[in-house]
């Protein structure tokens, strides 16, 4: 007999937003990857320039594989840029590179949301790996505490996503201010970089909505079981 899990419908809006966000960042990055900056700086050059100006001479820049895989590693204190961002002198590459440097500056400034996010990473890793296992084990075995513990563990993932939002928004804000104030990009170029970073921010919003929707779904499934 065919069974339809109606709680899956709770995920549909978040899934649609996620698909749109991924499409938006891809198309926006591709668009501004074709717009070369007037000053001709590459993403790596801009990153090094801002890092040094911010007193972060000890933060190295490394190449990382993949597209849009750029990130700052607070544990190793290393800035990693994808090949497109590292070598290209486009408005998109410079915007992304500056954004990642923004995270390094946050780390230096002990920006509270970043510190909190880094501190809860171990709990989040446990939550993302074991929450569903515990939840469905509890459902199958009829053990209510396991179900509740699974929901609590997944809540850590939601908290992580919520804290990520101000971290990402702040890094983008820092990046755009630096690019403008230091004349690394001209005003019309800053608008392009802002479009790229705004599109990237949408992916984090989408991820947060998905996590919240999944949490609501777990609670709904749990409540249905108790009826």
Secondary structure, DSSP 8 states (H G I E B T S, - for coil): -----GGGHHHHHHHHHHHHHHHHHHHHHHHHHTSB-SS---HHHHHHHHHHHTT-TT-EEEEESSSS--EEETTTTEEEEEHHHHH--BHHHHHHHHHHHHHHHHHHTT-HHHHHHHHTHHHHHHHHHHHHHHHHHHHHHT-HHHHHHHHHHHHHHHHHHHHHHHHHHHHHHHHHHHHHHTTSS-HHHHHHHHHHHHHHHHHHHHHHHHHHHHHHHHHHHHHHHH-
